[in-house]
Amino acid sequence: MSKFFSFSMIIVLTVSIFAGCGGELEETYTQVSLREANFAKIKSPGYKFSFDTPLFIASKDDAALVREGNLLEFFIGDQIGSEIEGLEGKKYTVGVTKRFNPVVHYKVDFIVVGQDTSFVGAPEGNPLPNIVKGFDDSPYEEKTLDGLTYSTRTTKEIVDTKFKVDKAPVTYEEVSYDGEPEMAFLLNLKNVSFIVDSPNEDTVFILRALMNENHYFKGGVSFGSRPTAATRNYRRINHIGGKVTVEYIEYAGKFISTI
């Protein structure tokens, strides 16, 4: 049986183990803010910290995003997306181990809600998105996008190019661009929207985080060939300029490559 004793700054986790002649393993999790865990020189054996009701803003299977003020960090754990379901509106404690490679992030060890404790295993592989230090965004052109519309007359300047998008609201809605209805993410500019083409898991993860926080998309995209005449009526009625591939996202001071 596991017991948790809460103090002002420390949570002590006592776990009974049965190996060899048996015994107890005691680990200390220092209770701090996320900012303190990142930047303060707080001594904690094994870099083990606990957080009081951290704000999860988005998740996928084995990774989640936590925000504290303007600080955004990744938490990982086996099926952490399922573990944090239903936490909204509740008080809870999350115990973690700080990790430093490939970037600073936190491995979730346990979650305590009331008298219930869930232990979280390590995920297989590395579920973190590709966060690039010193990202080179020079291949992406800076273009004036306010004049773009559904018409191929205006989109001819972006055909077969990579360009930056600075401030685009993100929506997730039904489209029928290729005939069959499907749900898709859209990047919405002043006079036109672009459908995000075949987003991978990391792209979906970050786009959902942007939507959940009502943040704009900022990043780089590529636009393929000129849209076909077959889609003209749909593009005109729905103000769609075509499809783009999201290649990187700039979010909370991080550059996340999505290709």
Backbone torsions as a table, in degrees:
resi	resn	phi	psi	omega
1	MET	NA	142.5	-179.6
2	SER	-107.2	141.5	177.8
3	LYS	-127.0	143.1	179.3
4	PHE	-120.2	126.5	179.5
5	PHE	-114.4	118.0	-176.1
6	SER	-95.6	130.1	172.7
7	PHE	-120.0	-178.9	-176.2
8	SER	-63.2	-34.6	-177.5
9	MET	-129.5	-3.4	-174.1
10	ILE	-135.7	140.0	170.2
11	ILE	-117.1	127.6	179.6
12	VAL	-105.9	124.9	-179.6
13	LEU	-105.1	120.8	177.4
14	THR	-111.6	119.4	-176.6
15	VAL	-118.8	125.7	174.9
16	SER	-80.6	131.5	178.4
17	ILE	-126.1	151.6	-178.4
18	PHE	-124.2	95.8	179.6
19	ALA	-150.0	133.2	-177.5
20	GLY	62.3	-123.5	-179.6
21	CYS	-87.9	3.8	177.7
22	GLY	87.4	172.0	179.0
23	GLY	157.3	-173.3	-179.2
24	GLU	-123.3	145.2	175.3
25	LEU	-115.2	122.4	-179.7
26	GLU	-113.2	127.2	178.8
27	GLU	-125.7	142.7	-177.9
28	THR	-109.1	126.6	177.9
29	TYR	-111.4	115.6	-177.9
30	THR	-81.3	124.2	-176.1
31	GLN	-82.8	120.2	-175.7
32	VAL	-143.1	173.7	167.9
33	SER	-83.3	164.7	178.4
34	LEU	-63.2	-38.8	178.8
35	ARG	-63.8	-40.7	177.8
36	GLU	-64.6	-40.9	178.9
37	ALA	-63.0	-31.3	-178.2
38	ASN	-81.7	-41.4	-166.0
39	PHE	-121.3	-27.4	-177.4
40	ALA	-78.0	149.2	179.3
41	LYS	-88.2	68.3	-179.5
42	ILE	-95.8	126.3	-179.9
43	LYS	-77.1	128.1	176.7
44	SER	-146.7	117.6	-179.2
45	PRO	-55.5	125.2	178.5
46	GLY	71.8	15.5	-178.9
47	TYR	54.8	45.6	-178.9
48	LYS	-103.6	124.4	-177.1
49	PHE	-129.9	160.0	170.5
50	SER	-127.6	149.5	-178.8
51	PHE	-125.3	138.3	178.9
52	ASP	-90.3	108.8	175.4
53	THR	50.2	57.7	176.5
54	PRO	-64.3	152.1	-176.0
55	LEU	-90.2	105.4	173.9
56	PHE	-82.8	126.2	-176.7
57	ILE	-107.9	-18.6	177.6
58	ALA	-167.5	158.4	179.1
59	SER	-153.6	159.7	164.6
60	LYS	-127.9	-163.2	-173.1
61	ASP	-54.2	-56.6	-170.8
62	ASP	-117.1	14.2	-179.8
63	ALA	-145.7	151.9	178.4
64	ALA	-145.1	160.5	176.9
65	LEU	-111.9	135.0	178.6
66	VAL	-122.1	133.4	177.9
67	ARG	-113.8	139.3	169.3
68	GLU	-137.0	107.0	-174.7
69	GLY	60.9	-126.4	178.6
70	ASN	-94.8	12.7	-179.8
71	LEU	-101.3	131.6	-178.9
72	LEU	-128.6	126.1	-177.9
73	GLU	-134.7	156.5	-179.7
74	PHE	-95.8	133.6	172.9
75	PHE	-114.1	136.3	179.5
76	ILE	-124.2	158.3	177.7
77	GLY	172.9	154.4	-179.2
78	ASP	-59.9	115.7	179.7
79	GLN	55.8	39.7	-179.2
80	ILE	-62.7	-29.9	177.4
81	GLY	-58.1	-40.3	177.6
82	SER	-75.1	-35.3	-177.3
83	GLU	-63.2	-33.1	-175.8
84	ILE	-93.2	-0.8	176.4
85	GLU	-62.4	135.6	176.9
86	GLY	85.1	4.9	-179.5
87	LEU	-81.1	-19.6	-176.1
88	GLU	-57.6	131.0	179.2
89	GLY	86.1	-1.6	-178.5
90	LYS	-110.7	159.1	170.4
91	LYS	-91.3	135.8	-179.5
92	TYR	-155.2	163.4	177.5
93	THR	-123.1	135.9	178.3
94	VAL	-117.9	123.2	175.7
95	GLY	-100.0	134.1	-173.3
96	VAL	-137.7	164.1	167.7
97	THR	-117.3	124.3	-179.7
98	LYS	-73.9	132.8	177.2
99	ARG	-121.1	158.4	-171.0
100	PHE	-121.2	-11.1	-178.1
101	ASN	-123.9	139.5	0.6
102	PRO	-76.0	-17.6	172.8
103	VAL	-139.3	168.4	176.4
104	VAL	-62.5	130.0	174.7
105	HIS	-158.1	179.5	-173.6
106	TYR	-129.5	126.0	174.4
107	LYS	-89.2	119.6	-179.3
108	VAL	-74.8	127.5	179.1
109	ASP	-99.8	-38.7	-179.9
110	PHE	-158.1	159.1	173.6
111	ILE	-131.2	128.4	179.3
112	VAL	-112.9	124.4	174.7
113	VAL	-125.9	109.0	-176.1
114	GLY	61.5	-122.7	178.6
115	GLN	-94.2	0.6	-176.1
116	ASP	-99.1	133.6	179.0
117	THR	-122.4	130.5	174.2
118	SER	-114.7	122.4	174.9
119	PHE	-89.4	136.7	-173.3
120	VAL	-116.2	124.3	179.9
121	GLY	-81.3	173.1	177.4
122	ALA	-78.7	139.7	177.6
123	PRO	-73.6	157.4	173.6
124	GLU	-77.7	137.6	178.7
125	GLY	69.7	-157.3	-178.6
126	ASN	-119.6	104.9	-176.5
127	PRO	-84.0	0.8	-179.2
128	LEU	-69.1	144.5	171.0
129	PRO	-67.8	169.0	-175.9
130	ASN	-83.1	91.8	178.9
131	ILE	-87.8	121.6	-172.0
132	VAL	-107.9	120.6	174.0
133	LYS	-81.1	137.1	-179.5
134	GLY	66.2	37.5	-176.8
135	PHE	-60.1	135.6	179.6
136	ASP	-97.7	105.2	-179.6
137	ASP	-97.7	11.7	-177.4
138	SER	-63.6	-27.7	177.6
139	PRO	-68.3	-9.3	-176.8
140	TYR	-100.8	122.2	-175.0
141	GLU	-75.8	149.9	172.0
142	GLU	-96.4	115.4	-176.6
143	LYS	-123.1	152.5	173.1
144	THR	-80.4	114.3	-171.0
145	LEU	-101.6	-9.8	-175.7
146	ASP	-62.6	-25.7	-177.8
147	GLY	-86.0	-3.5	-179.6
148	LEU	-71.3	139.2	173.0
149	THR	-134.3	-171.2	177.9
150	TYR	-66.7	-22.0	-171.2
151	SER	-70.6	138.6	177.2
152	THR	-67.4	-15.8	175.9
153	ARG	-65.2	-34.2	-178.9
154	THR	-90.7	-26.9	-177.8
155	THR	-87.0	-1.8	-178.2
156	LYS	-61.8	-24.6	-178.7
157	GLU	-74.5	-15.7	-178.7
158	ILE	-111.5	2.3	179.3
159	VAL	-61.1	130.0	178.6
160	ASP	57.0	38.2	177.9
161	THR	-128.0	162.3	170.0
162	LYS	-109.4	130.7	-177.7
163	PHE	-144.7	160.8	-178.4
164	LYS	-88.8	142.3	172.2
165	VAL	-118.4	123.5	-170.9
166	ASP	-96.2	-33.2	-170.2
167	LYS	-154.8	83.1	-176.3
168	ALA	-124.9	119.5	171.9
169	PRO	-60.1	145.4	-179.1
170	VAL	-108.6	133.0	173.5
171	THR	-129.1	161.5	177.4
172	TYR	-129.0	112.9	-172.0
173	GLU	-151.9	170.3	-179.7
174	GLU	-78.1	133.3	175.0
175	VAL	-129.6	157.8	176.9
176	SER	-132.3	42.2	-173.8
177	TYR	-60.2	-41.3	-178.8
178	ASP	-100.5	16.2	177.1
179	GLY	105.8	-49.1	-179.5
180	GLU	-91.1	131.9	179.4
181	PRO	-62.6	140.2	175.5
182	GLU	-154.2	157.6	175.3
183	MET	-86.6	138.7	-177.0
184	ALA	-150.1	154.6	171.4
185	PHE	-83.8	142.3	177.1
186	LEU	-125.2	140.1	169.8
187	LEU	-100.2	120.5	-170.0
188	ASN	-106.7	111.1	176.8
189	LEU	-92.9	-172.4	-172.7
190	LYS	-60.8	-45.5	-174.1
191	ASN	-122.4	4.9	-175.5
192	VAL	-159.2	155.5	175.0
193	SER	-118.5	149.5	176.7
194	PHE	-120.4	134.4	178.1
195	ILE	-80.1	131.7	175.7
196	VAL	-77.0	118.0	-173.0
197	ASP	-86.0	123.3	172.0
198	SER	45.2	57.9	-179.6
199	PRO	-66.7	139.5	176.3
200	ASN	-81.6	-179.3	-174.0
201	GLU	-60.7	-40.9	-179.2
202	ASP	-68.2	-38.7	177.5
203	THR	-61.8	-46.0	178.8
204	VAL	-60.2	-44.0	179.7
205	PHE	-54.7	-51.2	-175.8
206	ILE	-74.9	-37.7	177.7
207	LEU	-62.4	-38.4	177.3
208	ARG	-65.8	-38.2	176.6
209	ALA	-62.1	-43.6	177.7
210	LEU	-60.1	-43.9	179.3
211	MET	-64.4	-44.6	-177.2
212	ASN	-62.2	-28.3	-179.6
213	GLU	-101.1	3.0	-176.6
214	ASN	56.0	39.5	176.6
215	HIS	-97.7	151.4	176.3
216	TYR	-76.6	152.9	170.2
217	PHE	-77.5	134.5	171.3
218	LYS	-135.9	124.8	-177.7
219	GLY	172.8	-160.5	-178.8
220	GLY	-121.5	140.5	-179.4
221	VAL	-133.4	162.8	172.4
222	SER	-121.4	141.1	179.4
223	PHE	-112.8	130.3	-175.3
224	GLY	-82.9	-137.3	-177.1
225	SER	-77.7	167.3	179.9
226	ARG	-59.9	134.2	177.7
227	PRO	-57.3	149.9	-178.2
228	THR	-77.8	158.3	177.7
229	ALA	-63.0	-24.0	-178.1
230	ALA	-64.0	-23.7	-178.5
231	THR	-98.1	3.9	-170.7
232	ARG	-59.5	-48.6	-177.5
233	ASN	-62.6	-41.6	178.9
234	TYR	-63.8	-43.6	-179.7
235	ARG	-63.5	-39.7	-179.1
236	ARG	-67.1	-46.9	-176.8
237	ILE	-66.5	-35.9	-173.5
238	ASN	-106.6	5.9	178.6
239	HIS	56.5	47.3	-179.7
240	ILE	-105.3	130.1	-179.5
241	GLY	-93.1	-11.2	-177.8
242	GLY	132.3	-156.6	-177.8
243	LYS	-115.2	144.9	174.2
244	VAL	-128.2	153.9	173.1
245	THR	-103.7	123.7	177.0
246	VAL	-77.3	123.7	-176.4
247	GLU	-109.4	-26.5	170.4
248	TYR	-154.9	155.8	177.9
249	ILE	-129.8	132.1	173.4
250	GLU	-99.9	119.4	-172.3
251	TYR	-147.9	122.8	177.5
252	ALA	52.9	43.1	177.0
253	GLY	78.5	6.4	-179.8
254	LYS	-114.4	143.3	172.4
255	PHE	-102.5	119.3	-176.3
256	ILE	-113.2	113.0	177.0
257	SER	-78.5	133.0	-176.5
258	THR	-119.3	20.6	176.7
259	ILE	-126.3	NA	NA
